[in-house]
Amino acid sequence: MNKILFGDCRALMKQMIEEGLKAQTCVTSPPYFGLRDYGVDGQLGLENTVDEYVQNMVEVFRLVRELLHEDGTLWLNLGDSYAGSGRGMTRTGLNDGKNPKTKGLVLPKQNAAQSNLKPKDLIGIPWKVAFALQADGWYLRQDIIWHKPNPMPESITDRCTKAHEYIFLFSKSRRYYFDHVAIKEPVAESSIKRLSQNLDQQHGSTRAVMKHNGPMKAVYSRSSRDSFKRKNSKRAAVIPNQAYGTHRSERSESEYDLLTRNKRSVWQVSTKPYKGAHFATFPMDLIEPCVLAGSRVNDVVFDPFMGSGTTAAVALMHNRNYLGCELNPQYYELQQERFEKVLKERAA
């Protein structure tokens, strides 16, 4: 597998589908609406209206869904935009071509009126796309917040500086592959300390007003047996000779994992420039949990907007295969350079 095809991803995906290619998960970040002109004919993100952009995203990910296995997933990163201010600079960071410092780097101001938006409106692109994909048949499973500790500075005084983006988890089917163990995160030290104490050692926390039966304490048992047992319980046993009816005997005894917990839905990941990439790249630390949870070793990870090859690099790093599309052929050398570096590090 391990290949990237250059051209319009929609035409390339149709070709892949005809060839019978399949992927387990898709991790991608499409061009954001109205953010930047990459200088390539046929690029997405330059649509005249929000509705046109959303419809194009629906068409792209309809093909992605067809490429995925029945238990496959889609991890979609999208940033938001603001409607044009009408003062030479749009709130997306676009300009009207009059500023010599930014001329040629960004698009002319979009006509917000065509999308019934007022100047300075937050467009809500991520959720518009998410709901459109949901309506098109995807299962919208979760919104994940990508918190950026080092956000792009903004010269604004009437709102907060934007320091987050969204990653949406979609699935093709109701039941899908998701390895939650592979992306467990460390438990806070305070939680480990509290849960390792017995009830007598815990100080507890203050109860609500009018409660007089002592401070609240964490309930924890090292064994799953009788974990819901209460003294003087009036509950009838559901199994003969079982005192409290709370433990199924066929379950094996297991030590509770004190050190890790299920990954939370706010991911703090700093943006990092990559040498040779003209624009901001997908951080590898952001993609890694998606690849680990969404695929097994030797599975295929797909990205229809491969760019500098970050998704493929993370896939290689974790012994997965990659498949992708990219409109701009100028990325080829940069991609190969990254892949060679990853393979050398993996072999070391």
N, C-alpha and C positions, 0 to 999 in steps of 0.2 A: 504494500500500500504506500504509505509515506510519500505523498505527492501533492503539489500545489499547481493548479491550472490557472492560467491568466486569461481574463476576459470578464464579461458580464456574468455574475454568479447565477443569474436566473437561467441563462442558456446553458451554462456549464452543469448546473444541477440537473436539468432535464436530460443532459447527456449521461450523467452519472446514474440516474434512475434507469435509463434504458439499458445501461451496462450491468445493472443489478448490484451496484455498489451499495453498501449499508454502513451506517455509523451508529455507535452506541449513545453518544452524547454530542451536543453542539454547544460550544462556548464561544460567544462572539460579542463584538461591540460594533454595530453598524455606524456609518457616518451620521453624526447628529444633524438634526434639521437646521439648515441655515447657518451653520457654524463656520464652514471653511470651504474654499474652492481648492480642490487638490490638483486642478489643472488637467483632468482626464475626462475625455468625452464619455458620456453615458453614466457619470457618477450619480449616486443617490445622495439626497440631502439638499439638492438645489431646486427642489420643487417650488412652484409659485405659492402653494397653499399648504397648510397643515394637513388637510384632508388628503391631498395627493400623496404626501409623504407617508401618511398612515396606510393608505391603500397599497403603496409600493412595499411597505414592510410586511403587510399581510400576504402579498403575493410571494415575497421572498421566503417567508417562514412556512408557508403552505408547502413549498417544495422541500424545505428542510424537514418538515414532518414526514414527508413521503420517503426521505432518505434514511430516517431513523428506524431502528428496530422497534418492535411493538412496545418494549419496555424502556424506550429511550427518553432522554430529557433534553431540554433546552435551557441554557443559562444565558440570559440576555441583559447586557449592560447598556443603559441609555441615560444620557444627561438631558437636562431641560433647557429651555430657551425663553427669552423674553421677547415680546412684540416690540417692533421698532419704536424708538422714541421720537423720531422725526426731527432730530437735531444734529444730523450728520453721523451719529453713532448709534447703532441699535444696541439694545441691552443684551444681545447675545454675544457681543464682541465684534459684530460685523460693522462695516462702515459704508458710507455712500461714495467712496472713491475720492473724496476731497482731501483727506489727510495723507500727506506724502510719506509719513512714517509707516502707515499701514496699507497704503494703496498696493493692490496686487496680491495681498496676503489673504484678504477676506472678500466676501460677496457684497454687492450693492444691497442696500436696505430692502428687505422684503415688504410687500404690501400687506400689512396686517389686516386691513379692512376686508380683504378677500376671505379671511377666515373668521370674520366677526370678532376680531380682537381689538381692544383698545391699546393705544401706546402705553408701554410699561406693564402690560398684563403678563403674568407668568403663564406660559402656554399650556403646561401640563403634558408635554409630549410623552414622557414615559408611561403614564397611566392611560393616555389615549391609545397608545400602541398596545399596551397590555390588555385592555378591555376589548380591543378589536381582534387580537389573537384569540382571546377567550371565546368571543362570539364566533370565530372561525373554526372552533373545534378543539383548541388546545385546553388542557387543564392548567389553570393558573394556580400553582401550589403555594407560592410564597413571594413576598417582596423582601429583599435583603437590602439593608442600608450600607453603602460603601462610604464610611466616614474617612475623610482625608485630613490628617493632622497638618498637612502643609498645602492648604488650598491656594488657588490662584488669587493674588490680591485683586481687589476691586475698588475703584474710586467711587464708591457710593456712600451716601449718608442717610438714606431714607429706608434702608432695610439692612438685614444682616448679611455678612459675606457668606456666599454659598460654599459649604464645606462637605457636601455629600452628593452622591449619585445613587441610582437604583440598579440592583441586579434582580431580575425576575427569574424564578424557577418555574418552568413549564414542564408538563409531561405529556407524552403522546397518548397514553392510556391511563385508566384509573389506577392500575397497579403498575409500578415501574421500578427500575433498579435504582437504589439509593443506599450507599454504604455509609451510614451515619457514624460507624465506629472509626472509619478512616480519617474523619475530620473532627474527632472529639477535641475539646480544648481543656487546658488546665483549670482546675477549680481554684478559686481565690484562697490564699493562705488562711484567711480568717475562717472560711467555711470548713477547711480541713481540720483546723484546730477545734472548732465547735463540734463537728461530727465525730471526732475521735474521742471526745469526752463521754463519760457516762452521765446519766441524769443528775446525779448528786454533785458532779463537778461543774455543771453549767450554772451560770448566774441567771440566765434567762433575760427576757425583755419585758417591759412594762405592759400589763394588760389594759384593755379598754376600761373606761370608767364604769363603775358598778360591778366589776369582776373582782372577787375577793378570794380566789382559790390559788393565789401565788403567781409568780412570773411565768411567762411562756417559755418552754424549752424545746430544743430540736429533738424529735423522736427518732432514734436510730437504733437498729439492731444489726449485729454482724452476721446474723443468719436470717434467711428468709422465713424460717420456721416460726409460726405464731407471730409474724410481724405486725398483725393487726389485733393481737390479743388484748383484751381489756379485762381488768380484774372485776369480778362480780358481774360479768357480762350476762345479759338475759337472752342473748341470741342462741337459738337452738343449733346443735351440731348438724351439719349436713351430711356427715359421714359417721357411721356408727363408731363409738368409742373415741371420737375426736372431741376434745373438750370445748373448742370454741368455733369450729366450723370455718376456720379462716385459712388453713394451709392444705394444699393439695399434695398428697403423699407422693405422687409421681414426679413432682418437681425436685430437681437435685439441689442440694445445699450449695450456695455460692457466696463468696465474699463480696460485699458491696464495694464498688470501685470508688474510693475516696478521692482519687487524684485527678479524675477527668469528669467532664460533663458534656451533655449534648451541645453542639456548637450553637451559639446564639445568632440572632439575625442582624446584628450590627457588627460589621467587619471593619476594623481600623487598619487601613493600609495606606502608606504614603505613596504619592506619585513619584516615579523615578524616570529620569530621561535615559534614553538609550543612545549611545554614540552611533551616529550615522542616520538615525531616524529624524526626519524633518519635523514631525509633529509628535504630540504626546502619545506614548505607547501604553498599552494595557499592562499594568504591573504584574509581574509573574506571581507575586504573593497573593494577588487577588484571584488569579485564575486557578491556582493550585488546589484549593478546596473543591472547586467545581469539577476538576478533572478527577480527583481522588474519589469524590462521592458519586460521580456520575458514570464511572467506567471501571472496568477490571483491567488487570495486566493483559496486554496484547489486544485490548479493544481498540476501536477506531474513534478518534476524537476529531470532530469536524468544525471548521470555521469558514463561513462563506465570505468573510471580510478579513482575510488573513493579515494584511498590512505587513508589518516587519517580522511576522512569524512567531509572536509570543505564545499563542495557543499551541502551536506545533512544538515549540521549544519545551514547554512544560510537559506536553504529552511524551516527548522523547525522554525527558528527565525521569519520568516515572514509568518507563517501559510500556508506554502505549504507542499505538500507531497514529499518524495524523493524515488528514485529508482536508484540502481547502481550496478556496478560490481567492483571487486578487485581481482587481481591475488594472492596477498600475504595474507594468512590468519592471519599472525601475527598482522595485523592492526585491527583485530576485537575488542579487548579489548579497544584500544585507541579510536576507533569510538564510542563505547558504552559510554565511559566516557565523550566524548564531547557531545553526544546527551542528556545524563542525565543532564549535566550542563546547556545546552541551555533550556531544558524543565523547569528546576527549575527557571531560570531567566525569562522565559516567563510567568510563573505562579505567580511570585512575584508582 
